[in-house]
Amino acid sequence: MIEVTAFRDEQVAVLGLARSGLAAAASLQKGGARVLGWDDAAGKRAAAAAAGVPIVDLAGRDFGAIKALILSPGIPHRFPKPHPLAARARAAGSEIIGDIELLARSCRDARYVGITGTNGKSTTTALLGHVLRQAGRRVAVGGNLGTPALALEPLGADGIYVLELSSYQLELTESLALEVAVLLNITPDHLDRHGGMAGYIAAKRRIFGSRHQARAAVIGIDDAPSRELAAALAAEGGSRVIPISAEARALGGVYVDAGALIDDMEGGATRVLDLAGLPRLPGRHNWQNAAAAYAASRRFGLAPGEIAASLRSFPGLAHRQELVATIDGVRYVNDSKATNADAAGKALACYDDVYWIAGGIAKEGGIAGLASFFPRIRHAFLIGSAAEAFAATLAGRVPVTSCGDLASAVAAAREAALAAGAPGAVVLLSPACASFDQFADFEERGDSFRRLVASLPGARR
């Protein structure tokens, strides 16, 4: 756990007491702050109180006496409507920040690399952490992925924090100086929380900090908003911009050509390894992830050969195209992390005979943008609140069964795949939706899928 001393003897409010909020409260208390904890959910308040967090109804508190509000990234503070307590804190002049900012203020000697993007950031974060560990570096991996930032171990000047950073977290971060900042891609997502696409792009841009904060900017150039950001940063100077691409040449950067990873960071366009032969990194989107991890690793002084060896040994990331089992010739793939259509499209592109489990709480635009992948889908099994809308989009193009829940969908998909007898069939959970209508988060949804697959006839016990 990180000890946060920046607010010693000050009153600090912590709003939102899930994993990151609990870690923030504990770190602040350890550093001598007087913590006032609150969560709108009674169950979360009870659990936090049991963990030693002082619970105070902030509605009755004067924010003029509260130095800072530490806000869970899931709680809106501007759009679509600020949480009432966030609005009161802003009106009183209290600082509104998140746990990443507390980490930055507490561990100034460590080195930092941050990864953001609409899709791929979890895989890239895990992959980069794996590569650096394999090279013997002292690394702590967390943030939006897995371990909350303040629950990581304290690292000194020889340590590297590898942080997945969401747009929500970046909006609450002011002073984080990254040695390497990675932006993979930008496609529409969370637009309600950022007041539209311009606000979303501005939030992602914050990973580069001010003009001289990030020493190197690794940027995917396979979408227009990211290309424009790369050009703008290059024109400003300060950070070295390293373009990456899975679709075209990236002069002075890292790119993929016919499945081969090419290093052109120092010129010479050197072939590094064949990405098509990496079973844990399937698909062109994972090739972009590999290019980003490679470029960031080179900035930390690793040699091409040792990076290539670590890419080959990467075990994969839970809930992201995770092969759970192969039963009676049918593969069962857990892609629960695909919480929007663009992410689901990345998975659909990797398989030809797909029995697709999708649904939950739909994002803006639904699945209309996936039409080019519909010919790969043999049957769709729909769950959650998006089922009716998804069925309407798929009508006449893909056979549909509305299943309601995940257990029914897994059973029905198994029966359909076995009845078809198609070699290479894949039952793919890639929901293109948030999980909150039926599950606490995408991880619980993916874990449930794993258990259901493990209980199927023919599964290894």
Phi, psi and omega in degrees: 000142178275134174269120181260110183256000185296340182238032179305132178067010177256154171280127179228129178266138175242114181252118185102110189241043169276207189301309183290323179294319177297317179296320179296316180299315180295318181293321178293317178298318179300327181270008173094007177283154174264101190271135173243107185261144176207146172216142181291341180268125182299323180296321179292322178296318181295317180295321179293318178299320178295333179273003176095012179273126176294123181262124182226130176288103186290345178299334181260011183258148175275111182289349175295338179261003182254120187293318184209152171250116176268113191255131171299136185298340180282352184264123182292140177237353174226296183244156350289339174205128184294145172302139183307323181288326176294321178296319179293321179297317180295318180297328181274354180084012176288142178291134177245111184220176180238184186291331178295320177297321177297321177298315182299322181284339186263333184234067186286339183277341183287166176259149186229141167229133181240143181234127174223176184147156178295318181225151174093353187292326180293313179299315181295321178298311179296320181295314180295318177301319178297314182298315182293322178295317180299333179274003177087011179280150176276116192227144169232129186244130179180215185095234178293339179261116170068248188289127176302148186306317185279354173269357177287162179286148176294134178240141176269203184295341180269001184259155179233121171270123176253110191241125167279129186235117177278166176298325178297316181293321182296326178295338183255016184238131186244319194243011181292119179256108184269137171289320175226127175247126184246124171242114186278312187191164175221117170228160186303127179194147177055032186295329179295326182284343184242008177073022179118180186295322180298319178293323178295315178298318179298322178295316179295324181297337182297344179297335181274352177064204176284182192306326186243012184287307181273123181290324179224139179243109177266117189229127172291138183243026182266004173223154187298313181300321180291321177299318180295321176295319179300316180295319181295317180294321178297322180290327181287330185078187182094279179279146170280125180267123179244104181285146174229150180205143172257003188235340185208169176295140177235092184298130182079009183226216182229133182210175182244131178230114180053040177085357181258138177279125184245128178257112177241021184297328177246017185084166176099344177044065184274130176285129186256308178195166180269108181287334181297343181265012181256101186294336180273358178230063184282145172091157183296327180295324177288335175294322175296319177301317180295320179297320179294314179297321178297311182298316179296320180295321177297325179291339176267013172088009180281148180277152181306317183296318181288329176294316180301317180297321180289325175298321179293328184267003181299127184279353182097169184243132178301139175074008178232098186047048180272117177286108184278317182192159168240117185234120180054038177083358179258128177272140178244117188242125179265106177239044184299336179294346180283087185264007174216168186297321182298319179294319178296324178299325178299321180285316181301328181293345186269351188226154184256324182243089191253129169253101198264125172257118185219161175125171187141224174261113187288147172273169180303133180094346178058224182243015180302327181288355180264010186305327182293342179265352184302324179298341178279344187267119179279328181196142177247137181240112194256140181229164169074188188289342180274356189304314183295315180295318179295320179299322179294321179293323183276347186306129178081354182240327180222132174299140187229139168234123176274115189257338180086297184235169186292321181299316179295322181294317179297315180297316181292322179295319177301312182298317181294318181295318179291321180296325180289329180063025182278124176296138179085011179297145181230123168270112190245114168274102177219083201292336184060024186210157167290163190256356199289352177284333183230346183223159179292324181194178181296331180293316178297321177298314179294321178297321178297318178300317178302312181297318179296319178294319181296337180269358181290149174303133179094349178289145178288129180269000000 
